[in-house]
Amino acid sequence: MPLNISKNIISFGKHGIIYAVGSSLHSLLAVFLIPLYTRYLDPSDYGVLGLLMVVSSISGLLALSGGSGAMIRSFYDYDTDEGKKVVFSTTFYWVLFNGILITLFCSIIYNKISNLIFSNEDTGILILLMTITGAVGALKMIPQNIFKLYKKSLLYITLETSTFIVGVLFILYFVIIKQLGLFGVVAGLLLSSILSFLILFVFILNKIVLKVDFKELKKQFIFGVPLIFAGFSSILFSFSSRFFIKHYHSLEIVGIFTLSQQITGVMITLFNVPLKMIWGPVFLENYKKTGHERFFKYATDYVFFIALSLSLGIAIFSKDLLFFIAPIQYQNASSIIPILLLGILFWSTNPMFNGGIIAERKTKFIAVNFFFGAIVNIILNILLIPKWGMYGAAWASTVSYLLMFINIILYNNKLGFIFIHLKRNIKLLGVALIIYYCSTFISSGVLILSILYKILLLLVGSIVIMFIGYLTTDEINFIKTKLRKIL
């Protein structure tokens, strides 16, 4: 059956926006609370928090063990509700077992981990709490994916928004009222994660049965194992620079670099993660249908447009943003945010080019590519950080992201699954680079004037995009039709 391009694009966009907000709310806690963190935590404490986030990420990765992606892929192998419930249940019990095992293991050695990372045992209990937070976050992926697969986006966003607000209140209470500092942040993140999981789980109880299909578990394990190695490599890639900066410089510099990563990480948290969640099912539902190539090309174009717009906005206004959210000791972060964004821009769109890998179950490539990126990043960190500090770390990250993205393009092209209008996106990228270059000359002593000049520059850039022929005839006609209905 031929695809209705505009209908599918609108549906993809609607659910994508909803999941972008919903699936990222708890991950965005750290971003929304940056003014609180920078006021109540000095850069060294912020540096400790940055390293504790690594612990949480590793815990979540081990607990999940690739189960999230494997569950989504297996969902489309069954036609009956009972079969799908067995898939969900098998994944749920596997992740639950892993989470309990990891928590018990950490409860025995958390002081040793603290000694290894911080050369003291003061942060041992924080490491244990962040381990539990990561494990609960992994378990929460199961109901998240069930909501997504059944397209219950409005219910999902309602629940997530409610728990997000409560999570913010937890942290505000512990940090401001109880004055617990870093411990308050960690405790708030843990309670927020637990509450979110429990509420989501109540709504998918009817999808979980008391059964584990070991044949299905084996299939999921084979699919997921490469993703575990990919996840480890990803963590190594994303966070190793913090350890090198701590070793060669100080925890204060780690704190500033962590703040930069959290701001630019909006592109990963708010864009890449939800895109990865929503695009997988969309691709698997449609890649065998007539007309899928045209649908995929337009979808990819729009995703790149949004990613580029967000990246450009963050890069241009980063200095102004930091003035509002962080005290003076953090202001140097603005100089490395544009560097980090250059690589993240392309990497944030990678789910659109990964369809062939998922469809063909070629997850080994994902592991190999992340391992390659991690090795390149570590080598560049060793070479650049001792002399250039966080600037060297930023360039190491960007170069590694770009090389990994190129690998994805080349491999998926080999599989025959690359869908994009190349020329018009090159035009778009060119205009964006010119706009950013022009923005670097805006240096008004008055903050509000600086912001207004930059907004004006973006408006001029938008007009230029129209005149270079970015929009196709079909898109222009579609916009005209919608405007006539509105007016």
MILUM-899341 format. One record per residue (C-alpha): residue in three letters; x, y, z. Coordinates in steps of 0.001 Angstrom, whole numbers, m for minus. Example, Ala and Ser with C-alpha at 12.3 -4.5 7.8 and 13.67 -1.06 7.14 Angstrom:
! residues 2
[site 'Ala'; [12300; m4500; 7800]],
[site 'Ser'; [13670; m1060; 7140]],
This chain:
! residues 487
[site 'Met'; [0; 0; 0]],
[site 'Pro'; [1533; 3377; m1039]],
[site 'Leu'; [2472; 5790; 1719]],
[site 'Asn'; [655; 9090; 2262]],
[site 'Ile'; [3748; 11295; 2580]],
[site 'Ser'; [2243; 14386; 4210]],
[site 'Lys'; [93; 12327; 6611]],
[site 'Asn'; [3086; 10277; 7740]],
[site 'Ile'; [5303; 13353; 8107]],
[site 'Ile'; [2682; 15086; 10288]],
[site 'Ser'; [2185; 11956; 12405]],
[site 'Phe'; [5957; 11512; 12800]],
[site 'Gly'; [6358; 15161; 13778]],
[site 'Lys'; [3459; 15153; 16253]],
[site 'His'; [4546; 12034; 18108]],
[site 'Gly'; [8186; 13045; 17811]],
[site 'Ile'; [7577; 16366; 19573]],
[site 'Ile'; [5542; 14725; 22319]],
[site 'Tyr'; [8150; 12039; 22973]],
[site 'Ala'; [10957; 14585; 22691]],
[site 'Val'; [9493; 16361; 25682]],
[site 'Gly'; [8220; 13327; 27584]],
[site 'Ser'; [11156; 10960; 27275]],
[site 'Ser'; [13621; 13716; 28048]],
[site 'Leu'; [11992; 15430; 31009]],
[site 'His'; [13892; 13602; 33721]],
[site 'Ser'; [17131; 13759; 31766]],
[site 'Leu'; [16583; 17495; 31412]],
[site 'Leu'; [16360; 17932; 35184]],
[site 'Ala'; [20041; 18785; 35289]],
[site 'Val'; [19653; 21343; 32503]],
[site 'Phe'; [16595; 23090; 33935]],
[site 'Leu'; [18219; 23184; 37355]],
[site 'Ile'; [21562; 24581; 36171]],
[site 'Pro'; [20905; 27983; 37852]],
[site 'Leu'; [20247; 26139; 41121]],
[site 'Tyr'; [23328; 23930; 40766]],
[site 'Thr'; [25671; 26770; 39882]],
[site 'Arg'; [24405; 28844; 42818]],
[site 'Tyr'; [24533; 26129; 45489]],
[site 'Leu'; [27437; 24046; 44118]],
[site 'Asp'; [30892; 25434; 43484]],
[site 'Pro'; [32726; 24258; 40323]],
[site 'Ser'; [34524; 21458; 42207]],
[site 'Asp'; [31218; 20031; 43510]],
[site 'Tyr'; [29815; 20377; 40019]],
[site 'Gly'; [32811; 18413; 38820]],
[site 'Val'; [32030; 15648; 41331]],
[site 'Leu'; [28429; 15598; 40091]],
[site 'Gly'; [29720; 15275; 36537]],
[site 'Leu'; [31713; 12173; 37472]],
[site 'Leu'; [28799; 10712; 39456]],
[site 'Met'; [26707; 10932; 36293]],
[site 'Val'; [29172; 8527; 34697]],
[site 'Val'; [28415; 6005; 37471]],
[site 'Ser'; [24672; 6331; 36829]],
[site 'Ser'; [25165; 5883; 33084]],
[site 'Ile'; [27234; 2719; 33536]],
[site 'Ser'; [24675; 1288; 35969]],
[site 'Gly'; [21823; 1965; 33558]],
[site 'Leu'; [23726; 467; 30651]],
[site 'Leu'; [24500; m2774; 32506]],
[site 'Ala'; [20948; m3120; 33796]],
[site 'Leu'; [19384; m2515; 30395]],
[site 'Ser'; [21884; m4738; 28529]],
[site 'Gly'; [20549; m3671; 25142]],
[site 'Gly'; [17051; m4767; 26167]],
[site 'Ser'; [15307; m1586; 25039]],
[site 'Gly'; [16299; m1834; 21384]],
[site 'Ala'; [15910; m5612; 21389]],
[site 'Met'; [12355; m5363; 22750]],
[site 'Ile'; [11323; m2882; 20062]],
[site 'Arg'; [12791; m5066; 17318]],
[site 'Ser'; [11128; m8231; 18651]],
[site 'Phe'; [7763; m6465; 18963]],
[site 'Tyr'; [7402; m6580; 15167]],
[site 'Asp'; [8114; m10316; 15061]],
[site 'Tyr'; [4765; m11163; 16723]],
[site 'Asp'; [1223; m10668; 15404]],
[site 'Thr'; [m740; m11504; 18578]],
[site 'Asp'; [m1178; m9502; 21771]],
[site 'Glu'; [m100; m12500; 23832]],
[site 'Gly'; [3148; m12783; 21887]],
[site 'Lys'; [3869; m9092; 22343]],
[site 'Lys'; [3148; m9343; 26100]],
[site 'Val'; [5679; m12170; 26381]],
[site 'Val'; [8251; m9938; 24660]],
[site 'Phe'; [7604; m7097; 27123]],
[site 'Ser'; [7642; m9415; 30152]],
[site 'Thr'; [10825; m11188; 29119]],
[site 'Thr'; [12630; m7868; 28754]],
[site 'Phe'; [11186; m6456; 31984]],
[site 'Tyr'; [12233; m9379; 34185]],
[site 'Trp'; [15688; m9475; 32587]],
[site 'Val'; [16307; m5776; 33253]],
[site 'Leu'; [14881; m6070; 36789]],
[site 'Phe'; [17212; m8993; 37546]],
[site 'Asn'; [20219; m7080; 36202]],
[site 'Gly'; [19325; m3957; 38196]],
[site 'Ile'; [19065; m5869; 41486]],
[site 'Leu'; [22345; m7660; 40817]],
[site 'Ile'; [24196; m4422; 40022]],
[site 'Thr'; [22804; m2667; 43106]],
[site 'Leu'; [23825; m5534; 45405]],
[site 'Phe'; [27305; m5620; 43916]],
[site 'Cys'; [27742; m1846; 44280]],
[site 'Ser'; [26529; m1960; 47903]],
[site 'Ile'; [29576; m4116; 48647]],
[site 'Ile'; [32256; m2104; 46841]],
[site 'Tyr'; [30987; 1502; 46675]],
[site 'Asn'; [33728; 2772; 49009]],
[site 'Lys'; [36387; 1162; 46817]],
[site 'Ile'; [34869; 2835; 43745]],
[site 'Ser'; [34945; 6161; 45595]],
[site 'Asn'; [38622; 5669; 46429]],
[site 'Leu'; [39376; 4822; 42825]],
[site 'Ile'; [37638; 7895; 41374]],
[site 'Phe'; [38071; 10535; 44106]],
[site 'Ser'; [40889; 9116; 46272]],
[site 'Asn'; [38592; 9143; 49320]],
[site 'Glu'; [35481; 7400; 50679]],
[site 'Asp'; [33435; 10561; 51225]],
[site 'Thr'; [31380; 10078; 48061]],
[site 'Gly'; [30778; 6335; 48537]],
[site 'Ile'; [27117; 6666; 49484]],
[site 'Leu'; [26555; 9051; 46569]],
[site 'Ile'; [27985; 6446; 44206]],
[site 'Leu'; [25562; 3848; 45567]],
[site 'Leu'; [22582; 6187; 45174]],
[site 'Met'; [23549; 7065; 41605]],
[site 'Thr'; [23949; 3367; 40829]],
[site 'Ile'; [20370; 2773; 41947]],
[site 'Thr'; [19225; 5801; 39953]],
[site 'Gly'; [20784; 4354; 36811]],
[site 'Ala'; [19228; 926; 37379]],
[site 'Val'; [15756; 2408; 37938]],
[site 'Gly'; [16204; 4556; 34835]],
[site 'Ala'; [16933; 1408; 32801]],
[site 'Leu'; [13814; m301; 34161]],
[site 'Lys'; [11777; 2775; 33283]],
[site 'Met'; [12694; 2297; 29619]],
[site 'Ile'; [10313; m667; 29420]],
[site 'Pro'; [7069; 1260; 30073]],
[site 'Gln'; [8435; 4163; 28029]],
[site 'Asn'; [8835; 1918; 25005]],
[site 'Ile'; [5445; 260; 25504]],
[site 'Phe'; [3762; 3675; 25479]],
[site 'Lys'; [5700; 4513; 22338]],
[site 'Leu'; [4922; 1292; 20490]],
[site 'Tyr'; [1194; 1712; 21135]],
[site 'Lys'; [1372; 5446; 20337]],
[site 'Lys'; [m56; 6535; 23693]],
[site 'Ser'; [1818; 9794; 23447]],
[site 'Leu'; [m655; 12135; 25163]],
[site 'Leu'; [m1091; 9874; 28193]],
[site 'Tyr'; [2659; 9412; 28359]],
[site 'Ile'; [3482; 13110; 28277]],
[site 'Thr'; [840; 13825; 30934]],
[site 'Leu'; [2345; 11287; 33316]],
[site 'Glu'; [5928; 12321; 32649]],
[site 'Thr'; [5187; 16007; 33066]],
[site 'Ser'; [3525; 15383; 36421]],
[site 'Thr'; [6410; 13318; 37771]],
[site 'Phe'; [8914; 15792; 36344]],
[site 'Ile'; [7377; 18622; 38361]],
[site 'Val'; [7462; 16501; 41514]],
[site 'Gly'; [11096; 15615; 40780]],
[site 'Val'; [12021; 19288; 40551]],
[site 'Leu'; [10277; 19902; 43868]],
[site 'Phe'; [12254; 17055; 45480]],
[site 'Ile'; [15557; 18628; 44454]],
[site 'Leu'; [14485; 22143; 45415]],
[site 'Tyr'; [13444; 20886; 48853]],
[site 'Phe'; [16663; 18965; 49525]],
[site 'Val'; [19018; 21635; 48187]],
[site 'Ile'; [17381; 24928; 49196]],
[site 'Ile'; [15326; 24104; 52281]],
[site 'Lys'; [17331; 21247; 53808]],
[site 'Gln'; [20669; 22689; 52561]],
[site 'Leu'; [21999; 19209; 51693]],
[site 'Gly'; [24130; 20397; 48781]],
[site 'Leu'; [25423; 17663; 46473]],
[site 'Phe'; [23733; 14926; 48523]],
[site 'Gly'; [20411; 16726; 48053]],
[site 'Val'; [20846; 16765; 44281]],
[site 'Val'; [21630; 13043; 44170]],
[site 'Ala'; [18763; 12125; 46538]],
[site 'Gly'; [16348; 14238; 44496]],
[site 'Leu'; [17381; 12579; 41231]],
[site 'Leu'; [16908; 9128; 42762]],
[site 'Leu'; [13446; 9823; 44197]],
[site 'Ser'; [12356; 11477; 40969]],
[site 'Ser'; [13452; 8450; 38940]],
[site 'Ile'; [11693; 5984; 41276]],
[site 'Leu'; [8441; 7969; 41267]],
[site 'Ser'; [8443; 8261; 37483]],
[site 'Phe'; [8970; 4522; 37018]],
[site 'Leu'; [6249; 3531; 39489]],
[site 'Ile'; [3628; 5779; 37896]],
[site 'Leu'; [4433; 4633; 34350]],
[site 'Phe'; [4515; 990; 35431]],
[site 'Val'; [978; 1149; 36854]],
[site 'Phe'; [m337; 2009; 33389]],
[site 'Ile'; [1377; m912; 31614]],
[site 'Leu'; [659; m3623; 34189]],
[site 'Asn'; [m1788; m5274; 31788]],
[site 'Lys'; [1076; m5725; 29307]],
[site 'Ile'; [3235; m7688; 31756]],
[site 'Val'; [2598; m11392; 32423]],
[site 'Leu'; [4305; m13886; 34736]],
[site 'Lys'; [6303; m15513; 31982]],
[site 'Val'; [9831; m15462; 30595]],
[site 'Asp'; [10375; m16916; 27132]],
[site 'Phe'; [14012; m18090; 27176]],
[site 'Lys'; [14046; m18500; 23400]],
[site 'Glu'; [12974; m14877; 23059]],
[site 'Leu'; [15473; m13871; 25762]],
[site 'Lys'; [18257; m15530; 23793]],
[site 'Lys'; [17200; m13657; 20662]],
[site 'Gln'; [17110; m10366; 22558]],
[site 'Phe'; [20457; m11108; 24196]],
[site 'Ile'; [22132; m11737; 20831]],
[site 'Phe'; [20627; m8507; 19518]],
[site 'Gly'; [21518; m6553; 22662]],
[site 'Val'; [25055; m7712; 23485]],
[site 'Pro'; [26659; m5547; 20795]],
[site 'Leu'; [24624; m2634; 22152]],
[site 'Ile'; [26172; m3192; 25604]],
[site 'Phe'; [29649; m2799; 24141]],
[site 'Ala'; [28393; 151; 22106]],
[site 'Gly'; [27035; 1684; 25316]],
[site 'Phe'; [30315; 1217; 27167]],
[site 'Ser'; [32181; 2786; 24292]],
[site 'Ser'; [29636; 5624; 24244]],
[site 'Ile'; [30150; 6289; 27960]],
[site 'Leu'; [33895; 6103; 27511]],
[site 'Phe'; [33574; 8498; 24596]],
[site 'Ser'; [31270; 10948; 26360]],
[site 'Phe'; [32810; 11049; 29827]],
[site 'Ser'; [36479; 10033; 29610]],
[site 'Ser'; [37464; 13651; 29015]],
[site 'Arg'; [36221; 14535; 32528]],
[site 'Phe'; [38683; 12091; 34094]],
[site 'Phe'; [41562; 13371; 31940]],
[site 'Ile'; [40747; 16990; 32855]],
[site 'Lys'; [40641; 16036; 36556]],
[site 'His'; [44014; 14277; 36222]],
[site 'Tyr'; [45818; 17015; 34281]],
[site 'His'; [44040; 20081; 35670]],
[site 'Ser'; [41377; 20254; 38438]],
[site 'Leu'; [37825; 19413; 39535]],
[site 'Glu'; [36939; 23090; 38993]],
[site 'Ile'; [37734; 22766; 35274]],
[site 'Val'; [35773; 19497; 35224]],
[site 'Gly'; [32802; 21429; 36608]],
[site 'Ile'; [32991; 24093; 33893]],
[site 'Phe'; [33396; 21457; 31174]],
[site 'Thr'; [30473; 19463; 32626]],
[site 'Leu'; [28293; 22572; 32470]],
[site 'Ser'; [29241; 23025; 28798]],
[site 'Gln'; [28407; 19400; 28072]],
[site 'Gln'; [25050; 19699; 29825]],
[site 'Ile'; [24075; 22752; 27789]],
[site 'Thr'; [25145; 21229; 24472]],
[site 'Gly'; [23758; 17906; 25680]],
[site 'Val'; [20290; 19377; 25169]],
[site 'Met'; [20810; 18308; 21563]],
[site 'Ile'; [21314; 14711; 22675]],
[site 'Thr'; [18733; 14653; 25478]],
[site 'Leu'; [15974; 16664; 23826]],
[site 'Phe'; [16652; 15631; 20234]],
[site 'Asn'; [18786; 12537; 19666]],
[site 'Val'; [17355; 10283; 22388]],
[site 'Pro'; [13667; 10858; 21524]],
[site 'Leu'; [14461; 10677; 17803]],
[site 'Lys'; [16105; 7312; 18375]],
[site 'Met'; [13023; 6141; 20252]],
[site 'Ile'; [10398; 7299; 17744]],
[site 'Trp'; [12221; 6753; 14425]],
[site 'Gly'; [12989; 3055; 14974]],
[site 'Pro'; [9317; 1978; 15000]],
[site 'Val'; [8455; 4398; 12161]],
[site 'Phe'; [11241; 2985; 9994]],
[site 'Leu'; [10387; m650; 10707]],
[site 'Glu'; [6698; m31; 9990]],
[site 'Asn'; [7311; 1606; 6614]],
[site 'Tyr'; [10593; 552; 5017]],
[site 'Lys'; [8961; m2188; 2934]],
[site 'Lys'; [6034; m43; 1763]],
[site 'Thr'; [5821; 1558; m1655]],
[site 'Gly'; [6994; 5180; m1577]],
[site 'His'; [9015; 4864; 1609]],
[site 'Glu'; [12104; 6463; 4]],
[site 'Arg'; [10352; 9799; m543]],
[site 'Phe'; [8861; 9797; 2958]],
[site 'Phe'; [12247; 8982; 4535]],
[site 'Lys'; [14026; 11710; 2543]],
[site 'Tyr'; [11633; 14430; 3623]],
[site 'Ala'; [11637; 13200; 7233]],
[site 'Thr'; [15449; 13258; 7287]],
[site 'Asp'; [15540; 16741; 5779]],
[site 'Tyr'; [13212; 18126; 8423]],
[site 'Val'; [15118; 16442; 11226]],
[site 'Phe'; [18365; 17984; 9978]],
[site 'Phe'; [16680; 21391; 9690]],
[site 'Ile'; [15489; 21232; 13311]],
[site 'Ala'; [18846; 19943; 14585]],
[site 'Leu'; [20722; 22687; 12743]],
[site 'Ser'; [18329; 25383; 13996]],
[site 'Leu'; [18672; 24248; 17622]],
[site 'Ser'; [22466; 23989; 17384]],
[site 'Leu'; [22765; 27408; 15774]],
[site 'Gly'; [20523; 28987; 18397]],
[site 'Ile'; [22464; 27467; 21304]],
[site 'Ala'; [25815; 28465; 19762]],
[site 'Ile'; [24802; 32061; 19072]],
[site 'Phe'; [23123; 32720; 22415]],
[site 'Ser'; [25391; 30604; 24654]],
[site 'Lys'; [27239; 33580; 26127]],
[site 'Asp'; [23983; 35450; 26815]],
[site 'Leu'; [22411; 32314; 28302]],
[site 'Leu'; [25277; 31763; 30736]],
[site 'Phe'; [24925; 35336; 31967]],
[site 'Phe'; [21435; 34441; 33243]],
[site 'Ile'; [21999; 30923; 34579]],
[site 'Ala'; [25509; 30816; 36048]],
[site 'Pro'; [27806; 32999; 38180]],
[site 'Ile'; [31023; 34458; 36833]],
[site 'Gln'; [33234; 31470; 37686]],
[site 'Tyr'; [31338; 29409; 35071]],
[site 'Gln'; [31348; 31964; 32227]],
[site 'Asn'; [34326; 30391; 30390]],
[site 'Ala'; [31979; 27582; 29373]],
[site 'Ser'; [30610; 29791; 26571]],
[site 'Ser'; [33870; 29578; 24618]],
[site 'Ile'; [33743; 25791; 24183]],
[site 'Ile'; [29993; 25339; 23635]],
[site 'Pro'; [30176; 26122; 19862]],
[site 'Ile'; [33074; 23674; 19465]],
[site 'Leu'; [31103; 20861; 21119]],
[site 'Leu'; [27991; 21666; 19087]],
[site 'Leu'; [29770; 21210; 15763]],
[site 'Gly'; [30103; 17471; 16284]],
[site 'Ile'; [26851; 17042; 18210]],
[site 'Leu'; [24894; 18665; 15367]],
[site 'Phe'; [25608; 15776; 13032]],
[site 'Trp'; [25587; 13062; 15660]],
[site 'Ser'; [22144; 14088; 16912]],
[site 'Thr'; [20673; 13149; 13507]],
[site 'Asn'; [22313; 9701; 13344]],
[site 'Pro'; [19095; 7707; 14085]],
[site 'Met'; [17797; 8794; 10669]],
[site 'Phe'; [20732; 7021; 9032]],
[site 'Asn'; [20662; 3909; 11239]],
[site 'Gly'; [17517; 2323; 9819]],
[site 'Gly'; [19322; m248; 7730]],
[site 'Ile'; [21396; m1393; 10690]],
[site 'Ile'; [18300; m2042; 12814]],
[site 'Ala'; [16261; m3624; 10026]],
[site 'Glu'; [19110; m5973; 9086]],
[site 'Arg'; [20038; m6631; 12754]],
[site 'Lys'; [23583; m5390; 12136]],
[site 'Thr'; [24041; m4120; 15690]],
[site 'Lys'; [27650; m5301; 15734]],
[site 'Phe'; [28489; m2297; 13566]],
[site 'Ile'; [27101; 52; 16243]],
[site 'Ala'; [29430; m1522; 18801]],
[site 'Val'; [32431; m1324; 16463]],
[site 'Asn'; [31700; 2290; 15539]],
[site 'Phe'; [31330; 3430; 19153]],
[site 'Phe'; [34510; 1572; 20094]],
[site 'Phe'; [36314; 3302; 17220]],
[site 'Gly'; [34978; 6685; 18378]],
[site 'Ala'; [35984; 6029; 21988]],
[site 'Ile'; [39546; 5071; 21013]],
[site 'Val'; [39919; 8140; 18780]],
[site 'Asn'; [38531; 10347; 21541]],
[site 'Ile'; [40884; 8941; 24202]],
[site 'Ile'; [43914; 9345; 21928]],
[site 'Leu'; [42946; 12946; 21174]],
[site 'Asn'; [42286; 13596; 24881]],
[site 'Ile'; [45772; 12368; 25749]],
[site 'Leu'; [47293; 14563; 23047]],
[site 'Leu'; [45224; 17727; 23555]],
[site 'Ile'; [44047; 18003; 27178]],
[site 'Pro'; [47454; 18355; 28924]],
[site 'Lys'; [48186; 21539; 26950]],
[site 'Trp'; [44770; 22951; 26018]],
[site 'Gly'; [42578; 21653; 28862]],
[site 'Met'; [38846; 21750; 28225]],
[site 'Tyr'; [39377; 23267; 24756]],
[site 'Gly'; [41373; 20208; 23779]],
[site 'Ala'; [38633; 17991; 25221]],
[site 'Ala'; [35996; 19843; 23193]],
[site 'Trp'; [37893; 19411; 19908]],
[site 'Ala'; [38598; 15756; 20705]],
[site 'Ser'; [34873; 15175; 21168]],
[site 'Thr'; [33898; 17008; 17984]],
[site 'Val'; [36400; 15248; 15730]],
[site 'Ser'; [35365; 11865; 17142]],
[site 'Tyr'; [31654; 12564; 16607]],
[site 'Leu'; [32267; 13585; 13008]],
[site 'Leu'; [34305; 10463; 12227]],
[site 'Met'; [31648; 8208; 13772]],
[site 'Phe'; [28912; 9952; 11787]],
[site 'Ile'; [30840; 9477; 8542]],
[site 'Asn'; [31190; 5764; 9344]],
[site 'Ile'; [27407; 5469; 9801]],
[site 'Ile'; [26747; 7180; 6477]],
[site 'Leu'; [29175; 4940; 4616]],
[site 'Tyr'; [27898; 1693; 6176]],
[site 'Asn'; [24202; 2427; 5718]],
[site 'Asn'; [24870; 3554; 2167]],
[site 'Lys'; [26463; 149; 1596]],
[site 'Leu'; [23259; m1458; 2915]],
[site 'Gly'; [21185; 765; 623]],
[site 'Phe'; [19424; 2743; 3361]],
[site 'Ile'; [20484; 6378; 2949]],
[site 'Phe'; [17627; 8809; 2315]],
[site 'Ile'; [18353; 12545; 2107]],
[site 'His'; [18226; 15452; m375]],
[site 'Leu'; [21948; 16218; m176]],
[site 'Lys'; [22196; 19479; m2152]],
[site 'Arg'; [19531; 21419; m327]],
[site 'Asn'; [20915; 20422; 3057]],
[site 'Ile'; [24408; 21538; 2054]],
[site 'Lys'; [22880; 24931; 1165]],
[site 'Leu'; [21203; 25031; 4572]],
[site 'Leu'; [24447; 24199; 6375]],
[site 'Gly'; [26301; 26890; 4428]],
[site 'Val'; [23809; 29580; 5420]],
[site 'Ala'; [23965; 28484; 9075]],
[site 'Leu'; [27775; 28681; 9171]],
[site 'Ile'; [27680; 32183; 7688]],
[site 'Ile'; [25084; 33276; 10260]],
[site 'Tyr'; [27196; 31947; 13130]],
[site 'Tyr'; [30340; 33614; 11734]],
[site 'Cys'; [28512; 36951; 11541]],
[site 'Ser'; [27231; 36534; 15106]],
[site 'Thr'; [30794; 36440; 16447]],
[site 'Phe'; [31180; 40112; 15480]],
[site 'Ile'; [28209; 41149; 17633]],
[site 'Ser'; [29703; 42527; 20822]],
[site 'Ser'; [27367; 45056; 22366]],
[site 'Gly'; [28062; 46155; 25920]],
[site 'Val'; [24324; 46016; 26582]],
[site 'Leu'; [23011; 42456; 26948]],
[site 'Ile'; [19518; 43156; 25597]],
[site 'Leu'; [20951; 44812; 22477]],
[site 'Ser'; [23228; 41848; 21887]],
[site 'Ile'; [20246; 39495; 22038]],
[site 'Leu'; [18146; 41700; 19729]],
[site 'Tyr'; [20955; 41944; 17145]],
[site 'Lys'; [21318; 38179; 17124]],
[site 'Ile'; [17560; 37647; 16731]],
[site 'Leu'; [17603; 40066; 13796]],
[site 'Leu'; [20515; 38148; 12276]],
[site 'Leu'; [18540; 34889; 12532]],
[site 'Leu'; [15529; 36515; 10832]],
[site 'Val'; [17744; 37687; 7968]],
[site 'Gly'; [19143; 34169; 7700]],
[site 'Ser'; [15609; 32742; 7485]],
[site 'Ile'; [14832; 35063; 4572]],
[site 'Val'; [18051; 34039; 2822]],
[site 'Ile'; [17053; 30367; 3130]],
[site 'Met'; [13807; 31099; 1290]],
[site 'Phe'; [15645; 32839; m1550]],
[site 'Ile'; [18228; 30093; m2114]],
[site 'Gly'; [15483; 27643; m3094]],
[site 'Tyr'; [15527; 25454; 6]],
[site 'Leu'; [11796; 24685; m134]],
[site 'Thr'; [10548; 22358; m2877]],
[site 'Thr'; [7469; 23044; m4993]],
[site 'Asp'; [5487; 20399; m3088]],
[site 'Glu'; [6391; 22000; 238]],
[site 'Ile'; [5454; 25491; m963]],
[site 'Asn'; [2083; 24240; m2213]],
[site 'Phe'; [1488; 22379; 1071]],
[site 'Ile'; [2243; 25525; 3105]],
[site 'Lys'; [m33; 27642; 895]],
[site 'Thr'; [m2864; 25137; 1344]],
[site 'Lys'; [m2522; 25136; 5125]],
[site 'Leu'; [m2322; 28945; 5260]],
[site 'Arg'; [m5518; 29294; 3199]],
[site 'Lys'; [m7322; 27053; 5682]],
[site 'Ile'; [m6075; 29100; 8618]],
[site 'Leu'; [m6775; 32494; 7027]],
